[in-house]
Amino acid sequence: MRGHRLVAVVILMLVACFFTAGSLAQTSLGGVKGLVTDSSGAVVPGAGLTLKNLDTNQTRTTVSNDVGLYAFPSVPAGNYTVTAELTGFAKFEGKLVLRVGQEVTVDIRLAVGTQAVEVTVADSTPVVETSTSTLYDIKESARIETLPLNGRSIATLFALTPGVSREAGTTQVNGLQQGNVQFLADGVSIEDKYLGDFTRVSPAMEGVQEFKVEALNSSAQYSKPATISYLTKSGTNRIHGSGFETAIQVDQA
């Protein structure tokens, strides 16, 4: 009996570790959600929505529910288009830029019309996020490449965020004691447990897509008051070389 109980306990521990690892690996991902309505403001259920990554051509689909709400969870940072279609309404298409760990709300209003008519919105990214009170700063790859550096470590860029300082190889956010800042790379903890700071091994500057510093009211999904996370670059469907650039068609089947 004791042997069976021991095996059961081990299995439960392995399952718990599996789900914990899965949840931690998604902390650098964001999400897109919103409400679908018609021109009168009434909710529109059953609308087909598609979220497409412009860099990889990967698409995700969903349908607005009975009260017109839709959601795309666990979305990596990147450039996207969101489209909405329903018989009897004009097709909606909008563009947005999703940053690392960002949750954006894109409300869609469908106009009455035929499927041949399209309503295109140049930029659907909301100016102000109303779903969170977290004070954060995001720097994307273009700014990372142009900002002044004293060395080739990404940690030297953290201090460019107001409230963040780097002294004697340690990071402090708004005066918090050493060890009160969480560090994540692609959702995985990279904290040096001995120093209570950023790991000594970091990726090349050219390999970082963007990083985010949550300096105040860090989300409850994180274990510490302040969080610094970065996202490494991923592949796209375009080959870059000297003098040529070829688009690769991806089979979505």
LOBA-706275 format. One record per residue: residue number from 0; residue in one letter; x, y, z of N, C-alpha, C in turn. Coordinates in Angstrom, 1 decimal. Layout:
<recs>
REC   pos   code     n_xx     n_yy     n_zz    ca_xx    ca_yy    ca_zz     c_xx     c_yy     c_zz
REC   NUM      a        X        Y        Z        X        Y        Z        X        Y        Z
...
</recs>
This chain:
<recs>
REC   pos   code     n_xx     n_yy     n_zz    ca_xx    ca_yy    ca_zz     c_xx     c_yy     c_zz
REC     0      m      0.8     -1.2      0.0      0.0      0.0      0.0      0.9      1.3      0.0
REC     1      r      1.9      1.2      0.8      2.8      2.4      0.9      3.5      2.7     -0.5
REC     2      g      3.8      1.5     -1.1      4.4      1.7     -2.5      3.5      2.4     -3.4
REC     3      h      2.2      1.9     -3.4      1.2      2.5     -4.3      1.0      4.0     -4.0
REC     4      r      1.0      4.3     -2.7      0.8      5.7     -2.3      2.0      6.6     -2.8
REC     5      l      3.2      6.0     -2.7      4.4      6.8     -3.1      4.3      7.0     -4.6
REC     6      v      4.0      6.0     -5.3      3.9      6.2     -6.8      2.8      7.3     -7.1
REC     7      a      1.7      7.3     -6.4      0.6      8.2     -6.7      1.1      9.7     -6.4
REC     8      v      1.8      9.8     -5.3      2.4     11.1     -4.9      3.4     11.6     -5.9
REC     9      v      4.2     10.7     -6.4      5.2     11.1     -7.4      4.5     11.6     -8.7
REC    10      i      3.5     10.8     -9.1      2.7     11.2    -10.3      2.1     12.6    -10.2
REC    11      l      1.5     12.8     -9.0      0.8     14.1     -8.8      1.9     15.2     -8.8
REC    12      m      3.1     15.0     -8.3      4.1     16.0     -8.3      4.6     16.3     -9.7
REC    13      l      4.7     15.3    -10.5      5.1     15.5    -11.9      4.1     16.2    -12.7
REC    14      v      2.8     15.9    -12.5      1.7     16.6    -13.1      1.7     18.1    -12.7
REC    15      a      1.9     18.4    -11.4      1.9     19.8    -10.9      3.1     20.5    -11.6
REC    16      c      4.2     19.9    -11.6      5.4     20.5    -12.3      5.2     20.8    -13.7
REC    17      f      4.5     19.9    -14.4      4.2     20.1    -15.8      3.3     21.3    -16.1
REC    18      f      2.2     21.4    -15.3      1.4     22.5    -15.5      2.0     23.9    -15.0
REC    19      t      2.8     23.8    -14.0      3.5     25.0    -13.5      4.5     25.5    -14.5
REC    20      a      5.2     24.6    -15.1      6.2     25.0    -16.2      5.4     25.6    -17.4
REC    21      g      4.3     25.0    -17.7      3.5     25.5    -18.9      3.0     26.9    -18.6
REC    22      s      2.6     27.2    -17.4      2.1     28.5    -17.1      3.2     29.5    -17.0
REC    23      l      4.4     29.1    -16.5      5.5     30.1    -16.5      6.0     30.4    -17.9
REC    24      a      5.9     29.5    -18.8      6.4     29.7    -20.1      5.6     30.6    -20.9
REC    25      q      4.4     31.0    -20.4      3.5     31.9    -21.1      3.4     33.3    -20.6
REC    26      t      4.3     33.6    -19.6      4.2     34.9    -19.0      4.7     36.0    -19.8
REC    27      s      5.4     35.8    -20.9      5.8     36.8    -21.8      4.9     37.0    -23.0
REC    28      l      3.8     36.2    -23.0      2.8     36.3    -24.1      1.7     37.3    -23.7
REC    29      g      1.1     37.9    -24.7      0.1     38.8    -24.5     -1.3     38.3    -24.9
REC    30      g     -2.2     39.1    -25.3     -3.5     38.7    -25.7     -4.3     39.8    -26.4
REC    31      v     -5.2     39.5    -27.2     -6.1     40.4    -27.9     -7.5     40.0    -27.6
REC    32      k     -8.3     41.0    -27.2     -9.7     40.7    -26.9    -10.6     41.9    -27.2
REC    33      g    -11.9     41.8    -27.2    -12.7     42.9    -27.5    -14.2     42.5    -27.6
REC    34      l    -15.0     43.5    -28.1    -16.4     43.4    -28.2    -16.8     43.7    -29.7
REC    35      v    -17.6     42.8    -30.3    -18.1     43.0    -31.6    -19.5     43.6    -31.6
REC    36      t    -19.7     44.8    -32.2    -21.1     45.4    -32.2    -21.4     45.8    -33.6
REC    37      d    -22.7     46.2    -33.8    -23.1     46.7    -35.1    -23.1     48.2    -35.1
REC    38      s    -23.6     48.9    -36.1    -23.6     50.3    -36.2    -24.5     51.0    -35.1
REC    39      s    -25.5     50.2    -34.6    -26.4     50.8    -33.6    -25.8     50.5    -32.2
REC    40      g    -24.8     49.8    -32.1    -24.2     49.5    -30.8    -24.7     48.1    -30.2
REC    41      a    -25.5     47.4    -30.9    -26.0     46.1    -30.4    -24.9     45.1    -30.6
REC    42      v    -24.8     44.1    -29.7    -23.7     43.1    -29.8    -24.0     42.2    -30.9
REC    43      v    -22.9     41.7    -31.5    -23.0     40.8    -32.7    -22.4     39.4    -32.3
REC    44      p    -23.2     38.4    -32.0    -22.7     37.1    -31.8    -22.4     36.3    -33.1
REC    45      g    -21.6     35.3    -33.0    -21.3     34.5    -34.2    -20.5     35.1    -35.3
REC    46      a    -19.8     36.2    -35.0    -18.9     36.8    -36.0    -17.6     36.0    -36.1
REC    47      g    -17.1     35.7    -37.3    -15.9     35.0    -37.4    -14.7     36.0    -37.3
REC    48      l    -13.7     35.7    -36.4    -12.6     36.6    -36.3    -11.3     35.8    -36.6
REC    49      t    -10.4     36.5    -37.2     -9.1     35.9    -37.5     -8.0     36.9    -37.1
REC    50      l     -7.0     36.3    -36.4     -5.8     37.1    -36.0     -4.6     36.5    -36.8
REC    51      k     -4.0     37.4    -37.6     -2.9     36.9    -38.4     -1.6     37.7    -38.1
REC    52      n     -0.5     36.9    -37.9      0.8     37.4    -37.6      1.4     37.8    -39.0
REC    53      l      1.7     39.1    -39.2      2.2     39.5    -40.5      3.6     39.1    -40.8
REC    54      d      4.4     38.7    -39.7      5.8     38.3    -39.9      5.9     36.8    -40.2
REC    55      t      5.0     36.0    -39.7      5.1     34.5    -39.9      3.9     34.0    -40.7
REC    56      n      2.9     34.8    -41.0      1.6     34.3    -41.7      0.8     33.3    -40.9
REC    57      q      1.2     33.1    -39.6      0.4     32.2    -38.8     -0.9     32.9    -38.5
REC    58      t     -2.0     32.1    -38.5     -3.4     32.7    -38.2     -4.0     31.9    -37.1
REC    59      r     -4.9     32.6    -36.4     -5.7     32.0    -35.4     -7.1     32.5    -35.6
REC    60      t     -8.1     31.6    -35.3     -9.5     32.0    -35.6    -10.3     31.8    -34.3
REC    61      t    -11.4     32.5    -34.2    -12.4     32.3    -33.1    -13.7     32.9    -33.6
REC    62      v    -14.7     32.8    -32.7    -16.0     33.3    -33.0    -16.5     34.1    -31.8
REC    63      s    -17.2     35.2    -32.1    -17.7     36.0    -30.9    -18.8     35.3    -30.3
REC    64      n    -18.9     35.3    -28.9    -19.9     34.5    -28.2    -21.2     35.2    -28.2
REC    65      d    -22.1     34.7    -27.3    -23.5     35.2    -27.3    -23.6     36.6    -26.9
REC    66      v    -22.7     37.2    -26.2    -22.7     38.6    -25.9    -21.7     39.4    -26.7
REC    67      g    -21.2     38.9    -27.8    -20.4     39.6    -28.7    -18.9     39.7    -28.3
REC    68      l    -18.5     39.0    -27.3    -17.1     39.1    -26.8    -16.2     38.0    -27.6
REC    69      y    -15.0     38.4    -27.8    -14.0     37.4    -28.4    -12.7     37.6    -27.7
REC    70      a    -11.8     36.6    -27.8    -10.5     36.7    -27.1     -9.5     35.8    -27.9
REC    71      f     -8.3     36.2    -28.0     -7.2     35.5    -28.5     -6.1     35.5    -27.4
REC    72      p     -6.0     34.4    -26.5     -5.1     34.4    -25.4     -3.7     33.9    -25.9
REC    73      s     -2.7     34.1    -25.1     -1.3     33.6    -25.3     -0.8     33.9    -26.7
REC    74      v     -0.8     35.2    -27.0     -0.3     35.7    -28.3      1.1     36.3    -28.1
REC    75      p      2.1     35.8    -28.9      3.4     36.4    -28.8      3.4     37.8    -29.4
REC    76      a      4.4     38.6    -29.1      4.5     40.0    -29.6      4.8     40.0    -31.1
REC    77      g      4.3     41.0    -31.8      4.5     41.1    -33.2      3.5     42.0    -33.9
REC    78      n      3.5     42.0    -35.2      2.6     42.8    -36.0      1.5     42.0    -36.5
REC    79      y      0.3     42.4    -36.3     -0.9     41.6    -36.5     -2.0     42.4    -37.3
REC    80      t     -2.8     41.6    -38.0     -4.1     42.1    -38.5     -5.2     41.3    -37.8
REC    81      v     -6.3     42.0    -37.5     -7.5     41.3    -37.0     -8.6     41.6    -37.9
REC    82      t     -9.3     40.6    -38.3    -10.4     40.7    -39.3    -11.7     40.1    -38.6
REC    83      a    -12.8     40.6    -39.0    -14.1     40.1    -38.5    -15.1     40.1    -39.7
REC    84      e    -15.8     39.0    -39.8    -16.7     38.8    -40.9    -18.0     38.1    -40.5
REC    85      l    -19.1     38.5    -41.1    -20.4     37.9    -40.8    -21.3     38.3    -41.9
REC    86      t    -22.1     37.3    -42.4    -23.0     37.5    -43.5    -24.0     38.7    -43.2
REC    87      g    -24.0     39.6    -44.1    -24.9     40.8    -44.0    -24.1     42.0    -43.5
REC    88      f    -22.8     41.8    -43.1    -22.0     42.9    -42.7    -20.8     43.1    -43.6
REC    89      a    -20.3     44.3    -43.6    -19.0     44.5    -44.3    -17.9     43.9    -43.5
REC    90      k    -16.9     43.4    -44.2    -15.7     42.8    -43.6    -14.9     43.9    -42.9
REC    91      f    -14.5     43.7    -41.7    -13.6     44.6    -40.9    -12.2     44.1    -40.9
REC    92      e    -11.3     45.0    -41.1     -9.8     44.6    -41.0     -9.1     45.7    -40.4
REC    93      g     -8.3     45.4    -39.3     -7.5     46.4    -38.6     -6.1     45.9    -38.3
REC    94      k     -5.2     46.8    -38.2     -3.8     46.4    -37.9     -3.4     46.8    -36.5
REC    95      l     -2.6     46.0    -35.8     -2.2     46.4    -34.5     -0.8     45.8    -34.2
REC    96      v     -0.1     46.5    -33.3      1.2     46.0    -32.9      1.1     45.6    -31.4
REC    97      l      1.4     44.3    -31.2      1.3     43.7    -29.8      2.7     43.7    -29.2
REC    98      r      2.9     44.3    -28.0      4.2     44.3    -27.4      4.3     43.1    -26.4
REC    99      v      5.5     42.8    -25.9      5.7     41.7    -25.0      4.8     41.8    -23.8
REC   100      g      4.1     40.7    -23.5      3.2     40.7    -22.3      2.1     41.6    -22.3
REC   101      q      1.7     42.2    -23.4      0.7     43.2    -23.5     -0.7     42.6    -23.8
REC   102      e     -1.7     43.1    -23.0     -3.1     42.7    -23.2     -3.8     43.9    -23.8
REC   103      v     -4.3     43.8    -25.0     -4.9     44.9    -25.7     -6.4     44.6    -25.9
REC   104      t     -7.2     45.6    -25.9     -8.6     45.5    -26.2     -8.9     46.2    -27.5
REC   105      v     -9.4     45.4    -28.5     -9.8     46.0    -29.8    -11.3     45.8    -30.0
REC   106      d    -12.1     46.8    -29.8    -13.5     46.7    -30.0    -13.8     46.9    -31.5
REC   107      i    -14.6     46.1    -32.1    -14.9     46.1    -33.5    -16.4     46.4    -33.7
REC   108      r    -16.6     47.4    -34.7    -17.9     47.8    -35.0    -18.2     47.4    -36.5
REC   109      l    -19.1     46.5    -36.7    -19.4     46.0    -38.1    -20.5     46.9    -38.7
REC   110      a    -20.2     47.3    -39.9    -21.2     48.1    -40.7    -22.0     47.2    -41.6
REC   111      v    -23.3     47.5    -41.7    -24.2     46.8    -42.6    -23.7     46.9    -44.0
REC   112      g    -23.6     45.8    -44.7    -23.1     45.9    -46.1    -22.9     44.5    -46.7
REC   113      t    -22.4     44.4    -47.9    -22.2     43.1    -48.5    -20.7     42.6    -48.2
REC   114      q    -20.5     41.4    -48.5    -19.2     40.8    -48.3    -18.1     41.4    -49.2
REC   115      a    -18.5     42.1    -50.2    -17.6     42.7    -51.2    -17.0     44.0    -50.6
REC   116      v    -17.7     44.5    -49.6    -17.2     45.8    -49.0    -16.3     45.5    -47.8
REC   117      e    -15.2     46.2    -47.7    -14.3     46.1    -46.6    -14.1     47.4    -45.9
REC   118      v    -14.1     47.3    -44.6    -13.7     48.5    -43.8    -12.4     48.2    -43.2
REC   119      t    -11.4     49.0    -43.6    -10.0     48.8    -43.1     -9.6     49.9    -42.2
REC   120      v     -9.1     49.6    -41.1     -8.6     50.5    -40.1     -7.1     50.4    -40.0
REC   121      a     -6.4     51.5    -40.2     -4.9     51.5    -40.3     -4.3     51.1    -39.0
REC   122      d     -4.8     51.5    -37.9     -4.2     51.1    -36.6     -5.3     50.9    -35.6
REC   123      s     -5.3     49.7    -35.1     -6.4     49.3    -34.1     -5.8     49.3    -32.7
REC   124      t     -4.5     49.6    -32.5     -3.9     49.5    -31.2     -4.5     50.6    -30.3
REC   125      p     -5.0     50.3    -29.1     -5.6     51.4    -28.3     -4.4     52.3    -27.7
REC   126      v     -4.7     53.6    -27.6     -3.7     54.5    -27.1     -3.4     54.3    -25.7
REC   127      v     -4.4     54.0    -24.9     -4.3     53.8    -23.4     -4.9     52.5    -23.1
REC   128      e     -4.2     51.7    -22.3     -4.7     50.4    -21.8     -5.5     50.7    -20.5
REC   129      t     -6.7     50.3    -20.6     -7.6     50.5    -19.4     -7.8     49.2    -18.6
REC   130      s     -7.2     48.1    -19.1     -7.4     46.8    -18.4     -6.4     46.6    -17.3
REC   131      t     -5.4     47.4    -17.1     -4.3     47.2    -16.2     -3.8     48.5    -15.6
REC   132      s     -3.4     48.5    -14.3     -2.9     49.7    -13.7     -1.4     49.6    -13.5
REC   133      t     -0.8     48.6    -14.2      0.7     48.5    -14.2      1.4     49.6    -14.9
REC   134      l      2.4     50.1    -14.2      3.3     51.1    -14.9      4.5     50.4    -15.5
REC   135      y      4.6     50.5    -16.8      5.7     49.7    -17.4      6.3     50.5    -18.6
REC   136      d      7.4     50.1    -19.0      8.1     50.7    -20.1      8.6     49.6    -21.1
REC   137      i      8.4     49.8    -22.4      8.7     48.8    -23.4      9.7     49.4    -24.4
REC   138      k     10.8     48.7    -24.7     11.7     49.1    -25.7     11.8     48.0    -26.8
REC   139      e     11.5     48.3    -28.0     11.5     47.4    -29.1     12.9     47.3    -29.7
REC   140      s     13.1     46.4    -30.7     14.4     46.1    -31.3     15.0     47.3    -31.9
REC   141      a     14.2     48.2    -32.6     14.8     49.3    -33.3     15.4     50.3    -32.3
REC   142      r     14.8     50.5    -31.1     15.3     51.4    -30.1     16.5     50.7    -29.4
REC   143      i     16.4     49.4    -29.2     17.6     48.7    -28.6     18.8     48.9    -29.4
REC   144      e     18.7     48.9    -30.7     19.9     49.0    -31.6     20.4     50.4    -31.6
REC   145      t     19.6     51.4    -31.3     20.1     52.8    -31.5     20.4     53.5    -30.1
REC   146      l     19.9     52.9    -29.0     20.1     53.5    -27.7     21.6     53.4    -27.3
REC   147      p     22.1     54.4    -26.6     23.6     54.3    -26.2     23.8     53.2    -25.2
REC   148      l     25.0     52.6    -25.4     25.4     51.4    -24.6     26.8     51.6    -24.1
REC   149      n     27.0     51.1    -22.9     28.3     51.0    -22.3     28.6     49.5    -22.1
REC   150      g     28.9     48.8    -23.2     29.0     47.4    -23.2     28.0     46.7    -24.1
REC   151      r     28.0     45.4    -24.2     27.1     44.7    -25.0     26.0     43.9    -24.3
REC   152      s     25.8     44.2    -23.0     24.8     43.5    -22.2     23.5     44.3    -22.2
REC   153      i     22.4     43.5    -22.4     21.1     44.1    -22.4     20.8     44.8    -21.1
REC   154      a     21.4     44.3    -20.0     21.2     44.8    -18.7     21.5     46.3    -18.6
REC   155      t     22.4     46.8    -19.5     22.8     48.2    -19.4     21.7     49.1    -19.9
REC   156      l     20.7     48.5    -20.6     19.5     49.3    -21.1     18.4     49.4    -20.0
REC   157      f     18.4     48.6    -19.0     17.4     48.6    -18.1     17.3     50.0    -17.3
REC   158      a     18.5     50.5    -17.1     18.6     51.7    -16.3     18.1     52.9    -17.1
REC   159      l     17.8     52.8    -18.4     17.2     53.9    -19.1     15.7     54.1    -18.9
REC   160      t     15.2     53.1    -18.1     13.8     53.3    -17.7     13.7     54.0    -16.4
REC   161      p     12.9     55.1    -16.3     12.7     55.8    -15.0     12.5     54.9    -13.8
REC   162      g     13.2     55.2    -12.7     13.0     54.4    -11.5     13.9     53.2    -11.4
REC   163      v     14.7     52.8    -12.5     15.5     51.7    -12.5     17.0     52.1    -12.5
REC   164      s     17.8     51.5    -11.6     19.2     51.8    -11.5     20.0     50.5    -11.5
REC   165      r     21.3     50.6    -12.1     22.2     49.5    -12.1     23.5     50.0    -11.4
REC   166      e     23.7     49.3    -10.2     24.9     49.7     -9.5     25.6     48.4     -9.0
REC   167      a     26.9     48.3     -9.2     27.7     47.2     -8.8     27.1     45.8     -9.3
REC   168      g     26.6     45.9    -10.6     26.1     44.7    -11.2     24.7     44.2    -10.7
REC   169      t     24.0     45.0     -9.9     22.7     44.7     -9.4     21.7     45.7     -9.9
REC   170      t     20.4     45.2    -10.0     19.3     46.1    -10.5     18.4     46.4     -9.4
REC   171      q     18.0     47.7     -9.3     17.0     48.1     -8.3     15.9     48.9     -9.0
REC   172      v     14.7     48.6     -8.6     13.5     49.3     -9.2     12.8     50.1     -8.1
REC   173      n     12.8     51.4     -8.3     12.1     52.2     -7.3     12.5     52.0     -5.9
REC   174      g     13.8     51.7     -5.7     14.3     51.6     -4.3     14.1     50.2     -3.7
REC   175      l     13.5     49.2     -4.4     13.3     47.9     -3.8     14.7     47.3     -3.5
REC   176      q     14.6     46.5     -2.4     15.9     45.8     -2.1     16.3     44.7     -3.1
REC   177      q     17.5     44.4     -3.1     18.0     43.4     -4.0     17.3     42.1     -3.8
REC   178      g     16.9     41.5     -4.9     16.2     40.2     -4.9     14.7     40.4     -5.0
REC   179      n     14.2     41.6     -5.1     12.7     41.9     -5.3     12.3     42.2     -6.7
REC   180      v     13.2     41.9     -7.6     12.9     42.1     -9.1     13.0     40.7     -9.8
REC   181      q     12.0     40.4    -10.5     11.9     39.1    -11.2     12.4     39.4    -12.7
REC   182      f     13.2     38.4    -13.2     13.8     38.5    -14.5     13.3     37.3    -15.3
REC   183      l     12.8     37.6    -16.5     12.2     36.6    -17.4     12.8     36.7    -18.8
REC   184      a     13.0     35.6    -19.4     13.4     35.5    -20.8     12.5     34.6    -21.5
REC   185      d     11.7     35.1    -22.4     10.6     34.3    -23.1      9.8     33.5    -22.1
REC   186      g      9.5     34.2    -21.0      8.6     33.6    -20.0      9.3     32.7    -19.0
REC   187      v     10.6     32.5    -19.1     11.3     31.6    -18.2     12.2     32.4    -17.3
REC   188      s     12.2     32.1    -16.0     13.0     32.8    -15.1     14.5     32.7    -15.4
REC   189      i     15.2     33.8    -15.4     16.6     33.9    -15.7     17.3     34.6    -14.5
REC   190      e     16.7     34.5    -13.3     17.3     35.2    -12.2     18.5     34.4    -11.6
REC   191      d     19.5     35.1    -11.3     20.7     34.4    -10.6     20.3     34.3     -9.1
REC   192      k     20.0     33.1     -8.7     19.5     33.0     -7.3     20.6     33.3     -6.3
REC   193      y     21.9     33.2     -6.6     22.9     33.6     -5.7     23.0     35.1     -5.5
REC   194      l     22.9     35.8     -6.6     23.1     37.3     -6.6     21.7     38.0     -6.4
REC   195      g     20.6     37.2     -6.7     19.3     37.9     -6.7     19.1     38.9     -7.8
REC   196      d     19.7     38.7     -8.9     19.7     39.6    -10.0     19.7     38.9    -11.3
REC   197      f     19.9     39.7    -12.4     19.9     39.2    -13.7     21.0     38.2    -13.9
REC   198      t     20.7     37.1    -14.7     21.7     36.1    -14.9     23.0     36.6    -15.6
REC   199      r     24.1     36.0    -15.3     25.3     36.4    -15.9     25.4     36.1    -17.4
REC   200      v     24.7     35.2    -17.8     24.7     34.9    -19.3     23.4     35.5    -19.9
REC   201      s     23.6     36.3    -20.9     22.5     37.0    -21.6     22.7     36.9    -23.1
REC   202      p     21.6     37.0    -23.9     21.7     36.8    -25.3     22.4     38.0    -25.9
REC   203      a     22.8     37.9    -27.2     23.4     39.0    -27.9     22.3     40.1    -28.1
REC   204      m     22.7     41.3    -28.2     21.8     42.4    -28.3     21.0     42.3    -29.6
REC   205      e     21.6     41.7    -30.6     20.9     41.6    -31.9     19.8     40.5    -31.8
REC   206      g     19.8     39.7    -30.8     18.9     38.6    -30.7     17.7     38.9    -29.8
REC   207      v     17.6     40.2    -29.3     16.5     40.6    -28.4     15.5     41.4    -29.2
REC   208      q     14.3     40.9    -29.3     13.2     41.6    -30.0     12.7     42.9    -29.2
REC   209      e     12.5     42.7    -28.0     12.1     43.8    -27.1     12.1     43.4    -25.7
REC   210      f     12.1     44.4    -24.8     12.0     44.0    -23.4     11.1     45.0    -22.7
REC   211      k     10.6     44.5    -21.5      9.5     45.2    -20.8      9.9     45.3    -19.3
REC   212      v      9.8     46.5    -18.8     10.1     46.7    -17.4      8.8     47.1    -16.7
REC   213      e      8.3     46.3    -15.8      7.1     46.6    -15.0      7.6     47.2    -13.7
REC   214      a      7.6     48.5    -13.5      8.2     49.2    -12.3      7.2     49.4    -11.2
REC   215      l      5.9     49.3    -11.5      4.9     49.6    -10.4      3.7     48.8    -10.7
REC   216      n      3.1     48.2     -9.6      1.9     47.4     -9.7      2.1     46.2    -10.7
REC   217      s      3.2     45.5    -10.6      3.4     44.4    -11.5      2.3     43.4    -11.3
REC   218      s      1.9     42.7    -12.4      0.8     41.8    -12.5      0.9     40.7    -11.4
REC   219      a     -0.2     40.2    -10.9     -0.3     39.2     -9.9      0.3     37.9    -10.4
REC   220      q      0.4     37.7    -11.7      0.9     36.4    -12.2      2.4     36.3    -11.9
REC   221      y      3.1     37.4    -11.6      4.5     37.4    -11.2      4.6     37.3     -9.7
REC   222      s      5.8     36.8     -9.3      6.0     36.5     -7.9      6.6     37.7     -7.1
REC   223      k      7.1     38.8     -7.8      7.8     39.8     -7.1      7.2     41.2     -7.5
REC   224      p      7.4     42.2     -6.7      6.8     43.5     -7.0      7.2     44.2     -8.3
REC   225      a      8.4     43.9     -8.8      8.8     44.5    -10.1      9.2     43.3    -11.0
REC   226      t      9.0     43.5    -12.3      9.4     42.4    -13.3     10.1     43.0    -14.5
REC   227      i     11.1     42.4    -14.9     11.8     42.8    -16.2     11.8     41.5    -17.0
REC   228      s     11.3     41.6    -18.2     11.2     40.5    -19.1     11.6     40.9    -20.5
REC   229      y     12.2     40.0    -21.2     12.6     40.2    -22.6     12.2     39.1    -23.5
REC   230      l     12.0     39.4    -24.8     11.5     38.4    -25.8     12.6     38.3    -26.8
REC   231      t     13.1     37.1    -27.1     14.1     36.9    -28.2     13.4     36.9    -29.5
REC   232      k     14.2     37.2    -30.6     13.7     37.3    -31.9     13.4     35.8    -32.4
REC   233      s     12.3     35.7    -33.2     11.9     34.5    -33.8     12.0     34.6    -35.3
REC   234      g     12.0     33.5    -36.0     12.1     33.5    -37.5     10.8     34.1    -38.1
REC   235      t     11.0     34.5    -39.4      9.9     35.0    -40.2      9.9     34.3    -41.5
REC   236      n      9.0     34.7    -42.4      8.9     34.0    -43.7      9.6     34.7    -44.7
REC   237      r     10.6     35.6    -44.3     11.3     36.3    -45.3     12.8     36.0    -45.1
REC   238      i     13.5     35.7    -46.3     15.0     35.5    -46.2     15.6     36.8    -46.5
REC   239      h     16.6     37.2    -45.6     17.3     38.5    -45.8     18.7     38.2    -46.2
REC   240      g     19.2     38.8    -47.3     20.6     38.6    -47.7     21.1     39.8    -48.4
REC   241      s     22.3     39.7    -48.9     22.9     40.9    -49.5     22.3     41.0    -50.9
REC   242      g     21.5     42.0    -51.1     21.0     42.4    -52.4     19.7     41.6    -52.8
REC   243      f     19.2     40.8    -51.9     17.9     40.1    -52.3     17.1     39.9    -51.1
REC   244      e     15.8     39.7    -51.3     14.9     39.4    -50.3     13.7     38.6    -50.9
REC   245      t     13.6     37.4    -50.5     12.6     36.5    -51.1     11.5     36.1    -50.1
REC   246      a     10.3     36.2    -50.5      9.2     35.8    -49.6      8.9     34.3    -49.8
REC   247      i      8.7     33.7    -48.6      8.4     32.3    -48.6      7.0     32.1    -48.3
REC   248      q      6.3     31.3    -49.1      4.9     31.0    -48.9      4.8     29.9    -47.9
REC   249      v      4.0     30.1    -46.9      3.8     29.1    -45.8      2.5     28.3    -46.1
REC   250      d      2.6     27.0    -46.1      1.4     26.2    -46.2      0.7     26.2    -44.9
REC   251      q     -0.5     26.8    -44.9     -1.3     26.9    -43.7     -2.1     25.6    -43.5
REC   252      a     -2.0     24.7    -44.4     -2.8     23.4    -44.3     -2.1     22.6    -43.1
</recs>
